[in-house]
Amino acid sequence: MCGIIGSVGRDGETLDVLVHGLSKLEYRGYDSAGVALTGDGLQTRKCAGEIDDLRAELEHEPPAGVVGIGHTRWSTHGPPTDENAHPHQDCTGDVAVVHNGIIENYQSLRDELVAAGHTFESDTDTEVVPHLIEDALADGAGPEAAFRSAISKLEGSYAVAAVVDGTEAIFAARNDSPLVLGIDDDAYYLASDVPAFRDHTDRVVYLEDGEFATLRADEWIVSDGTGETVEKAVNTVDWDPEETGKSGYEHFMLKEIHEQPRALRQCLRGRVDELAGEVDIGDLADLSPTGVQFVACGTSYHAALYGAQLLREAGIPAQAFLASEYATATPPIGDALVVGVTQSGETADTLSALREARRRGARTLAVTNVVGSTAARECDHVLYIRAGPEIGVAATKTFVSQLAALNLLALGVTNCPDARETIAALRELPSDTQAILDDSTAESVAEQYADASAYFFIGREHQYPVALEGALKLKEITYKHAEGFAGGELKHGPLALVTDDTPVFAVVTGDDATATKLVGNVKEVEARDAPVVAVTDGQSDVERYADEVLRIPETHPRAAAVLANVQLQLVAYHTAARLGRSIDKPRNLAKSVTVE
Ligand code: F6R
């Protein structure tokens, strides 16, 4: 979703810092971009399209200044046009503002401002902010007080940054939308996400809801709503700038798929003791939940479905809910622990669900990738999945790390009957994943079926969320119709869609009764002439009915889900590559969905 970058103190380099920062935020998804610099007058440049379009725009007359803010916009109010791109300005052109989130009361503010004589240039909710600042300045307030006055009138979610002509400072505020400061020896940065300035510094300060920040060349100050200074911890991020580069891969998604053995190793490091048959998840082991409700969206919801199954297998009642539904139609929680699964830790729907759970007195746990994220800070407990930064919009390594982390959680808080076998399988996951990456024939399968009219994915038990995730991954990056089903559901409707032009990917692992039932489902689609691609460890006889086989190593069914998913990620990736899609930034999608 929208991204913010700000820079103070990099004289002569401000524009480069901003544009570089914007390029690092591209992964969040956007449809227009812009910058505003001040120092030698306030200059703003913005346009619809990509960062390269903005670069072209900047070449004519590059703006200069010692202070600047930049933005990538993902449309919520009004289409992606030059006018709707940020920064937005007031009537005098002395104020420029960038904003992430949604200002819920913008229409009434706008009506009042228009009635008072202000002229609006865009359809956005954001544009009310520079006009509110303009009014306060006209009433005699200084720039910082004018900014605070404007912010005090906003309702909704926002990360806002503003610059005012003649003032070498950035004023910023956050509520429900992430904002982080970067602290360097001779310069300060501000961004919605650390990668935007990680090339310059690894020291960061996370703003909390309700906090303001003022950055000047010689100081950074965080204050609360009353103007009192807030003492903030300076944290150090523990990942390299190179981790946000492509390292020779054509796409971030492919790089991140190949990083999965390392991501899994990081997730499991120091947390599993194979000899003792135990996991170590620190204090979380004391949670002893009598019930668990997972809340999550998209791919993370598929991880949550899987996590709920693991807990049920260990005798704990557990359910996964779509966070957007949970937030408004909250089920009875009782004593349940409410677990938010969210790689970014910033997904608005998941945060709303967690907040509702907290409001009702529930204990909450965030399973997340991002240290210092809102979910991590707001929940009572955190389990980090340690996948490292994920840039591609389609979640890959964070999903497998979520699955691994949820195994740790289930093992750590329950008396899992087959803990020893599961732990042994988890230990093998990195090398088993590497074996798939080395030998997968997913590319040739993808090429063979790249022109199919639709794709179906089926699985049961642990492999059911894998089927759902296989379909989501394929649809989001290929723009082709794909659906995942529980194998048993096929004959209750979806079978009507199955033809010789709809490949069916069947995830069949093991050779127990569940596998036998899924092989039965495979026979149903085979009888309707659908091409069958079996993702299998070879233990059942599914290969007899399959046109293509994607092999995974034999392992515990819980770990098999992780491995089968890797094969399906590769199918989605190679299909999208074959179709020439925008793999890392699929149309209409954003990496971090910070609006409900
Ligand atoms: C799909 C994808 C999304 C996210 C969803 C939740 O590839 O990435 O479906 O899983 O938007 O995001 P997080 O996990 O950040 O809460």
Boltz pocket constraint, residues with backbone or C-beta under 6 A from the ligand:
constraints:
  - pocket:
      binder: B
      contacts: [[A, 297], [A, 298], [A, 299], [A, 300], [A, 301], [A, 341], [A, 342], [A, 343], [A, 344], [A, 345], [A, 346], [A, 347], [A, 350], [A, 393], [A, 394], [A, 395], [A, 396], [A, 473], [A, 476], [A, 590], [A, 591], [A, 592], [A, 593]]
      max_distance: 6.0
